[in-house]
Every structure is written in C-alpha cells, then in structure tokens.
Amino acid sequence: MESLFDAAARCLAAGEIEAKLHLTRQTAQAWRDGQLVLQSPGKPKPVEEPGHPAKPVLVAPVDVPKRRLNTKEGLAALIHAITHIEFNAINLAWDAVYRFRDLPQAFYSDWISVAVEEAYHFQLLRERLNESGSDYGDFPAHNGLWNMAMRTAFDPLVRMALVPRVLEARGLDVTPGLIKRMRQAGDEKTAAVLEIILRDEIGHVAIGSHWFQYLCGQRGLDPEQTFHELVNRYFSGQMCGPFDYEARQQAGFSLAELKALEQMGIAKKHCENTAQ
C-alpha cells in the first residue's frame, strides 16, 4: 500500500487549485478507507514553498492594499485576503501530516480532516469572489502563514504552539467582527460563510491545543509555561488583542494562557496595521 506521507507530499506539491482540492478529497478518502500506511522509506524533505497557482502575487504584509468595505473592490479584496488564508491553511495541514513522523494515528486523522475543511472553506469563499466578479489571484497577498510553517518545521510541538494556537487562533478573535462588518455592508452570504469558518476554526485550534498538550506531556513539559516561553521567543512585541476568551477557551486555551497573552499585547494601532 502507498505511504500516507507520499500522498501528503503530492497534495502539498500540487500547484493548480483544482488539482490540490481533488487530491485533498482523494487522499482523505483513501486514508478513511485504510488504503494508506504510516510508513515511508525516506525522511521528510524541506519544503521552502508549497504548490500554489501563479497568482496571487505574493508581497510583504505591509504592501498588501488596505481593505475598505465601502466599495465593491474593497469588499472583494477583503474576501480575497480570507480566501488566501484558507488556501494557505490547506498547505499547512498537509505539511503537518507530511513532516511530522512517529506520532499517533489520530494525529494524522485530525490534520487530514483539517485539510478537508480548509479546502471546503476555500471553495465557499472562492464562490463568493466569483459571484462578485472576481477570482482568487486577482489581488496581491502575503505569505506570513507559510513563513511560520518553515520556521517551525523542526519540531511538531513548536508548530502546534505557534501556528494553530497563535496565527490561526487570531481568526477566533477577528472573525466575529468581520461577520458584523459584512452584515453592515449588506453581504449576508459572506457573513454566513464566515460563520461556518468560525465554527470549524474553533475545532482546528482545539486540535492544535490537544496535540501541543500531548507533546508537552510526552516530554514532561508544563504546557502553560512552554507556550508562554515559545510565544515570547517567536512573537515578542507582536501579539495583538483583544482576545475572544469564550472562543479561545472552547479551543483549548486555559485562563492563565489568555491572561499571559493579554499581558504580552501591544498598542491597538499596531494590531490594526498587522491585521490589514
């Protein structure tokens, strides 16, 4: 039988949108059907850049145009930015499957399910773009999520702490506000899509929390202290509030962790700039 790791590598490498979506569904079904094994003759290779279409053009975060909802183009640009996050999230999920070996079978099942849901989110948002006369790739985007994936490729514990529990968890804080803004702009369809995404993303961050705590337990580490140390090391001066305590606690954050994040927060103006 084929190795799950080889199948995940194909999903990760696929550059065409439809190919990546098809391979994601196909690989998930093969895993559910018991057609893939957790064996591979080789070690994971570095992936400096996963497969992606020629567009969008990738720029520095500060060079992504500001998005204002009072124009049709501004609304499309904001939806595009979220669509890009979801496309990146497909690659992040498959990279977790491909890169980290010798973990329980449930780890791989969890991240395969995340890949499938991220692909679904991408499709929902792309449909909204198409309905507005745009498509994925029409606006520039940045590669911040994948940059952090590269920085955390050496250790699944660090990956679980910093990608699901820091970068992706930010969506739990900002998405309710985006839903409200979409409704104020009269875009009920996109608001409904974002509600689906918020529900699922709480589950995705919870998966990251579970495996972070599991790996801490395996290594005899205190999860709260370890999380605080990793955030300090990688995100000193860059944590943005306010934080949605209810959603984050549903996703596996302790009250002590949330209080520590609050203390590491920075000026609101900087948070607004980094959210653009």
Rosetta blueprint (number, residue, H / E / L):
1 M L
2 E E
3 S E
4 L H
5 F H
6 D H
7 A H
8 A H
9 A H
10 R H
11 C H
12 L H
13 A H
14 A L
15 G L
16 E L
17 I H
18 E H
19 A H
20 K H
21 L H
22 H H
23 L H
24 T H
25 R H
26 Q H
27 T H
28 A H
29 Q H
30 A H
31 W H
32 R H
33 D L
34 G L
35 Q L
36 L E
37 V E
38 L L
39 Q L
40 S L
41 P L
42 G L
43 K L
44 P L
45 K L
46 P L
47 V L
48 E L
49 E L
50 P L
51 G L
52 H L
53 P L
54 A L
55 K L
56 P L
57 V L
58 L E
59 V L
60 A L
61 P H
62 V H
63 D H
64 V L
65 P L
66 K L
67 R L
68 R L
69 L L
70 N L
71 T L
72 K H
73 E H
74 G H
75 L H
76 A H
77 A H
78 L H
79 I H
80 H H
81 A H
82 I H
83 T H
84 H H
85 I H
86 E H
87 F H
88 N H
89 A H
90 I H
91 N H
92 L H
93 A H
94 W H
95 D H
96 A H
97 V H
98 Y H
99 R H
100 F L
101 R L
102 D L
103 L L
104 P L
105 Q H
106 A H
107 F H
108 Y H
109 S H
110 D H
111 W H
112 I H
113 S H
114 V H
115 A H
116 V H
117 E H
118 E H
119 A H
120 Y H
121 H H
122 F H
123 Q H
124 L H
125 L H
126 R H
127 E H
128 R H
129 L H
130 N H
131 E H
132 S L
133 G L
134 S L
135 D L
136 Y L
137 G L
138 D L
139 F L
140 P L
141 A E
142 H L
143 N L
144 G H
145 L H
146 W H
147 N H
148 M H
149 A H
150 M H
151 R H
152 T L
153 A L
154 F L
155 D L
156 P H
157 L H
158 V H
159 R H
160 M H
161 A H
162 L H
163 V H
164 P H
165 R H
166 V H
167 L H
168 E H
169 A L
170 R H
171 G H
172 L H
173 D H
174 V H
175 T H
176 P H
177 G H
178 L H
179 I H
180 K H
181 R H
182 M H
183 R H
184 Q H
185 A L
186 G L
187 D L
188 E H
189 K H
190 T H
191 A H
192 A H
193 V H
194 L H
195 E H
196 I H
197 I H
198 L H
199 R H
200 D H
201 E H
202 I H
203 G H
204 H H
205 V H
206 A H
207 I H
208 G H
209 S H
210 H H
211 W H
212 F H
213 Q H
214 Y H
215 L H
216 C H
217 G H
218 Q H
219 R H
220 G L
221 L L
222 D L
223 P H
224 E H
225 Q H
226 T H
227 F H
228 H H
229 E H
230 L H
231 V H
232 N H
233 R H
234 Y H
235 F H
236 S L
237 G L
238 Q L
239 M E
240 C L
241 G L
242 P L
243 F L
244 D L
245 Y H
246 E H
247 A H
248 R H
249 Q H
250 Q H
251 A L
252 G L
253 F L
254 S L
255 L H
256 A H
257 E H
258 L H
259 K H
260 A H
261 L H
262 E H
263 Q H
264 M H
265 G E
266 I L
267 A L
268 K H
269 K H
270 H H
271 C H
272 E H
273 N H
274 T H
275 A L
276 Q L
